[in-house]
Amino acid sequence: MMEPAAASAHPAPTRLHLAAWYGLLGVPFVWMGHVLLCMSLVATACVGGIAQRNALPWSIVHWLLALASVAAFALALAGVIAARRALRGSLALRGPQRNTLHFVAWCGEAISIAFTIGLVFTISVLVVLPLQHLCEAW
């Protein structure tokens, strides 16, 4: 039988812990996945400045870029909200767990906000930059 002290030394992960870590690690992975997906879509449609004949048409590439951007923004915004809730929820805890979770949740909120702003910048570049015209001009 486990002693109470040993059982409390390794607490089971809670929703607050998962939310804080999603804000800390999940949102950067969402941003990275979005950048990699969009780069690969554009790169296969336009290799070396030459439109590829067997690649997806630009109309489909534009829709896929928009769909990937909306999905990534929704996941990033969910990470910001989750990290914010974890930060507020950490204030209700007592003991050493409170300080640890509060720090991770604060870092998660800061990182998720920063990467969401980076994601918005990446999406705005994809929207503003005339990718099809740049590819066809070469």
C-alpha positions as CSV (number, residue, x, y, z in Angstrom):
1,M,0.0,0.0,0.0
2,M,1.3,3.4,-0.9
3,E,1.9,6.0,1.7
4,P,0.0,9.4,1.4
5,A,3.3,11.3,1.1
6,A,4.4,9.1,-1.8
7,A,1.1,9.3,-3.6
8,S,1.1,13.1,-3.4
9,A,4.7,13.3,-4.7
10,H,3.6,12.4,-8.2
11,P,0.2,13.8,-8.8
12,A,-1.8,12.6,-11.8
13,P,-2.0,15.2,-14.6
14,T,-5.1,17.3,-14.4
15,R,-6.9,19.4,-17.0
16,L,-5.1,22.5,-15.7
17,H,-1.7,20.8,-16.3
18,L,-2.7,19.7,-19.8
19,A,-4.1,23.1,-20.7
20,A,-0.9,24.8,-19.4
21,W,1.4,22.5,-21.4
22,Y,-0.8,22.8,-24.5
23,G,-0.3,26.5,-24.4
24,L,3.4,26.0,-23.8
25,L,4.2,23.4,-26.4
26,G,1.0,22.8,-28.5
27,V,0.7,26.3,-30.0
28,P,4.3,26.4,-31.2
29,F,3.8,23.0,-32.8
30,V,0.6,24.3,-34.5
31,W,2.5,27.2,-35.9
32,M,5.3,25.0,-37.1
33,G,2.9,22.5,-38.7
34,H,1.1,25.4,-40.4
35,V,4.3,26.8,-41.8
36,L,5.6,23.4,-43.0
37,L,2.2,22.5,-44.6
38,C,1.9,25.8,-46.4
39,M,5.5,25.8,-47.6
40,S,5.1,22.3,-49.0
41,L,1.8,23.2,-50.7
42,V,3.3,26.2,-52.4
43,A,6.6,24.5,-53.1
44,T,4.9,21.6,-54.9
45,A,2.8,24.0,-57.0
46,C,5.7,26.3,-57.9
47,V,9.2,24.7,-57.9
48,G,12.0,27.1,-58.7
49,G,9.6,29.8,-59.9
50,I,8.1,27.5,-62.6
51,A,4.5,26.4,-62.3
52,Q,4.3,22.6,-62.3
53,R,2.0,20.9,-64.7
54,N,1.3,17.8,-62.6
55,A,0.9,19.8,-59.3
56,L,-2.4,20.9,-57.8
57,P,-4.0,23.9,-59.5
58,W,-3.6,27.2,-57.8
59,S,-7.3,27.5,-57.0
60,I,-7.1,24.3,-54.9
61,V,-3.8,25.4,-53.3
62,H,-5.4,28.7,-52.3
63,W,-8.4,26.9,-50.7
64,L,-6.1,24.4,-48.9
65,L,-4.0,27.3,-47.6
66,A,-7.1,29.1,-46.3
67,L,-8.4,25.9,-44.7
68,A,-5.1,25.2,-43.1
69,S,-4.9,28.8,-41.8
70,V,-8.4,28.7,-40.3
71,A,-7.7,25.4,-38.6
72,A,-4.3,26.5,-37.3
73,F,-5.8,29.8,-36.0
74,A,-8.6,27.9,-34.2
75,L,-6.1,25.5,-32.6
76,A,-3.8,28.4,-31.6
77,L,-6.7,30.4,-30.1
78,A,-7.8,27.4,-28.2
79,G,-4.3,27.1,-26.8
80,V,-4.4,30.8,-25.6
81,I,-7.8,30.3,-24.0
82,A,-6.7,27.0,-22.3
83,A,-3.5,28.6,-21.0
84,R,-5.4,31.5,-19.6
85,R,-7.8,29.2,-17.8
86,A,-4.9,27.2,-16.5
87,L,-3.3,30.4,-15.2
88,R,-6.6,31.4,-13.4
89,G,-7.1,27.9,-12.1
90,S,-3.7,27.7,-10.7
91,L,-4.5,30.4,-8.2
92,A,-7.0,28.1,-6.5
93,L,-4.4,25.5,-5.7
94,R,-2.5,25.3,-2.5
95,G,1.0,24.1,-1.7
96,P,4.0,23.7,-3.9
97,Q,1.9,22.6,-6.9
98,R,0.4,26.0,-7.1
99,N,3.7,27.7,-7.7
100,T,4.9,25.2,-10.3
101,L,1.6,25.1,-12.2
102,H,1.3,28.9,-12.0
103,F,4.7,29.3,-13.6
104,V,4.1,26.8,-16.4
105,A,0.6,28.3,-17.0
106,W,2.1,31.8,-17.2
107,C,4.8,30.7,-19.6
108,G,2.2,28.8,-21.6
109,E,0.0,31.9,-21.9
110,A,2.9,34.1,-22.9
111,I,4.3,31.5,-25.5
112,S,0.8,30.8,-26.9
113,I,0.1,34.5,-27.4
114,A,3.5,35.1,-29.0
115,F,3.1,32.2,-31.4
116,T,-0.5,33.1,-32.2
117,I,0.7,36.6,-33.2
118,G,3.4,34.9,-35.3
119,L,0.7,32.7,-36.9
120,V,-1.4,35.7,-37.7
121,F,1.7,37.3,-39.3
122,T,2.3,34.2,-41.4
123,I,-1.3,34.0,-42.5
124,S,-1.3,37.7,-43.5
125,V,1.8,37.1,-45.6
126,L,0.1,34.2,-47.3
127,V,-2.9,36.3,-48.0
128,V,-1.2,39.5,-49.1
129,L,1.7,37.9,-51.1
130,P,0.5,37.1,-54.7
131,L,2.0,33.7,-54.8
132,Q,0.5,32.6,-58.1
133,H,1.6,35.8,-59.9
134,L,5.2,35.4,-58.5
135,C,5.3,31.8,-59.6
136,E,3.9,32.5,-63.1
137,A,6.2,35.5,-63.6
138,W,9.3,33.4,-63.8
